[in-house]
Each structure stands twice: as C-alpha cells, then as structure tokens.
C-alpha cells in the first residue's frame, strides 16, 4: 500500500468554502451530475468572481458621499483593493456563508432608524442616532490593511472616527476594563440569523469585545464609510468596528450596542470554537490556526483569481509600532 503524501496547509480547503450554503450546493451538484461536471461547476462558482467575467449581482443602492479629512499619518502607499471587491467579497454570515452572499442579500436590512446605545460602566450612558453620530464626530479617511483569519487580505480606505472619541463622551468609570459590542438582531431582515444552516450555526446576535486599552488606541476606528461614501449594507452599514492589527472577525458589523464592562465579554467566534478563535485575535504569522498556517496571506488586488499574490503575514498586521506595547510581557501563543 502506497504511503499517503503529506498535505500542505496551502492545500487545505478554506472553512468558508467547505460550509457552502445548501441552496448553492444543490445548484452546483445539478441534482446528480457527474463528478467532472461537479468539479467544473464548483470551480466556476468559487473563482469566477475573480476572473472579471462574472461578479455578484449587487442591488444598486444609493450611497451618500461623505465629507472627511485625510490625516497624513493614516494615508498610505499600499496598493488598494478595488472598491468592487471590497464591497462584493466579504464575510457577513447573517446573510449567508458564501463571499458574494452579503452583497446579494444585505439590501434587506433596514438602516434608516438606526440607533447605537452606549451604557454599562459609564457616567453618561446615551443612545445616539445616525444624525447624532454624524454631527458629533469629524470623519477621517484611513487606509488600513485588513487581514482575514482565512489567510486573505485587502487594503481598504475606511472613513470613520476613533472609537476613543465616543468612549470619552460617555465617561468610562474606573471599573470599565472591557468594551462589548453587539450587532443588530433582526431575523426577518437577516436570513442567517433566522436559519442556522444559512448562518453557519452561530449564536446570534453577533457579539465582540476589546480590552479598554485596545478600544482607546488611536488606530481603533468606528467606520461609517468606505471609498469616500457611506458603508454599503454588506460591509456593516451604518456603523462597524475596524481594528487593523486584529483578524477581520473582530470587526463587528452593524453595531447597535456598546457596553463597558468590568469582566471580559463573550465573543461569537470564541464561543463557537474557543480552541480556534481566541479573544485577542491579534494577527500573528507565528501562531497558526489549528487547520492552516498564518505565515502567509493572499492579497486581493486588482487582478483575477490567478493573479492574487501571496505575501508574508506581518506581526500585528504591520501595526506593531503602534500596538505592541499593549501586549508587553504577554504570551501571544497562549493569549491568541
């Protein structure tokens, strides 16, 4: 019997591909076509988006042009990921498991009467609507690297304001050690919340959290726009978290609640698979995911799928100079 060959991490099927939505899987299977036909269909469905021949059907929803400044320290010579890929290729399991599902289905989410409540260990709890947020905080454009835990990356020009400015407004008490976030819970508007199969079996609403010093770091952003316009629903409209030195799943979308807490808050992916997704989720090429290496990443730029370049992963996603002191003396393998 021939000894089986070693499987490299680069050969492992990504988790998001494995957990394909049933509706699309049945379509690809053709209800009983041959193995060759299945292979071709799967390849087309997964990769055609990158080829430029077929892109997700994105409903045309008007986005507001934003007024913002461009602080020099947050501009960059990074090659930007094209806007259509930023808005068309992402994870938002509330609308499905495939990368194109959010762009196709997120228009069902209503954002007109949105509010964000900030409470907990604060002296001035408050609830803000979108007008309040737009009037209280000057917007900035910041070009950040974005690194997904699935080992792909982008460079994105977010528009938003530092989370620290909002937290300062509510005056955290001395007991505030952590900041918890919660996304909207609306199963009728978000099919993934309604169906465990479509939503990946995660508990909803989606929740995330940061340590207070991470939340107050100048890099931590509440984004309300991308590419100079208001956020599209699939990218987390109307307001989302961006923490560029952490894996993308920490960037909770469509936030409705922010609570300051004395104890560490639960987070969705850590609850789902604690051995795979830690609370801190700092980008670290030396700490592999249990099922794939994090040493390199596929940067999604302007080319087709065959032109997606692989590059080394940077510790803290390249932001070590700004954030490494937050973790001085911490075992980054244990606190992953």
Residue, then its C-alpha position, 0 to 999 in steps of 0.5 A: x500500500x502506497x504511503x499517503x503524501x503529506x498535505x500542505x496547509x496551502x492545500x487545505x480547503x478554506x472553512x468558508x468554502x467547505x460550509x457552502x450554503x445548501x441552496x448553492x450546493x444543490x445548484x452546483x451538484x445539478x441534482x446528480x451530475x457527474x463528478x467532472x461536471x461537479x468539479x467544473x461547476x464548483x470551480x466556476x462558482x468559487x473563482x469566477x468572481x475573480x476572473x472579471x467575467x462574472x461578479x455578484x449581482x449587487x442591488x444598486x443602492x444609493x450611497x451618500x458621499x461623505x465629507x472627511x479629512x485625510x490625516x497624513x499619518x493614516x494615508x498610505x502607499x499600499x496598493x488598494x483593493x478595488x472598491x468592487x471587491x471590497x464591497x462584493x467579497x466579504x464575510x457577513x454570515x447573517x446573510x449567508x456563508x458564501x463571499x458574494x452572499x452579503x452583497x446579494x442579500x444585505x439590501x434587506x436590512x433596514x438602516x434608516x432608524x438606526x440607533x447605537x446605545x452606549x451604557x454599562x460602566x459609564x457616567x453618561x450612558x446615551x443612545x445616539x442616532x445616525x444624525x447624532x453620530x454624524x454631527x458629533x464626530x469629524x470623519x477621517x479617511x484611513x487606509x488600513x490593511x485588513x487581514x482575514x483569519x482565512x489567510x486573505x487580505x485587502x487594503x481598504x480606505x475606511x472613513x470613520x472616527x476613533x472609537x476613543x472619541x465616543x468612549x470619552x463622551x460617555x465617561x468610562x468609570x474606573x471599573x470599565x476594563x472591557x468594551x462589548x459590542x453587539x450587532x443588530x438582531x433582526x431575523x426577518x431582515x437577516x436570513x442567517x440569523x433566522x436559519x442556522x444552516x444559512x448562518x453557519x450555526x452561530x449564536x446570534x446576535x453577533x457579539x465582540x469585545x476589546x480590552x479598554x486599552x485596545x478600544x482607546x488606541x488611536x488606530x481603533x476606528x468606528x467606520x461609517x464609510x468606505x471609498x469616500x461614501x457611506x458603508x454599503x449594507x454588506x460591509x456593516x452599514x451604518x456603523x462597524x468596528x475596524x481594528x487593523x492589527x486584529x483578524x477581520x472577525x473582530x470587526x463587528x458589523x452593524x453595531x447597535x450596542x456598546x457596553x463597558x464592562x468590568x469582566x471580559x465579554x463573550x465573543x461569537x467566534x470564541x464561543x463557537x470554537x474557543x480552541x480556534x478563535x481566541x479573544x485577542x485575535x491579534x494577527x500573528x504569522x507565528x501562531x497558526x490556526x489549528x487547520x492552516x498556517x498564518x505565515x502567509x496571506x493572499x492579497x486581493x488586488x486588482x487582478x483575477x483569481x490567478x493573479x492574487x499574490x501571496x505575501x508574508x503575514x506581518x506581526x500585528x498586521x504591520x501595526x506593531x509600532x503602534x500596538x505592541x506595547x499593549x501586549x508587553x510581557x504577554x504570551x501571544x501563543x497562549x493569549x491568541 
